[in-house]
Amino acid sequence: MKLILTREVGDLGSPGDIVDVKDGYGRNYLVPQGLAIGWTRGAEKQIEQIRRARKIREVRDLDHAKELKAELEGLTVTVQAKAGETGQLFGRVTDKSIAGAIKAAGGPDVDRQRIEVSEPIKHVGEHRIEIRLHPDVVAGVGIAVTSE
């Protein structure tokens, strides 16, 4: 099955890439999750739009990724969330809220798909996340979750 990726999929490709996958994987996972669309001649135009959007968010090169890493690791990022008396959050801290908090703290605009949280953040306190800026560069960022 030939598909066009609309989001980053680990070990498969980046947005705008045309990939061949097994029918079941494409039909049962990639397409329903919104990670890919079916390949057609008309979809070629969509590929160009996806690639242009990716180019805007893309880290230019290894040196640029290292600069962003230094900038991100120097930030103090605070995320506010609703929590109970014991510090347990009502829900969890999402990638989108982390990206917004990084931007609010004066950091660069980070693509939320690059944010990697090892365990869901479900309580108030200090947490560590990773942001994969480049295949060779990963920035470790400290996140302080506070109660609203």
C-alpha positions, 0 to 999 in steps of 0.5 A: 500500500502506497501512502503519504505521511502527514506526520513524523512516524519513527523508523518510517519517515517524515511528513511528505514522504511517500512510503510503501507499507503492508496493507493492514498497517496502513489501513488499520493504524496509519490512516485512522490515526491521521499519520498518513493519507492514501497516495493519489496523483491529486495528493502530489499537490498536498505533498508540496504543502506538507513539505513547505510547512515542514521546511518552516519548522525544520531545524536547518542543520547540526550547528543550528540544532546545537544552538537550539539545544543550548537555548532550550537547556538554559530555560526555566519552563513552568506548566500550570495545570489543575491538580487536587490537594495531593498534587495529582493532576486532573488529566496529564500535561500534554505535548501541546501544553509543553510546547506552549510553555516553552514558547511562553518562557522565551524559547524557540517555537518547538514542533510538538511532535519532537517532544518526547515524554518518557512517562506521562506527567500526572503530578505536580513537581519537577520533570525531565523531557527530551526534545529531538531537534536533529537525529544526532541532537537531543535537548533535555529540558526541565519542566516544573509543573505547578497547580493552578 
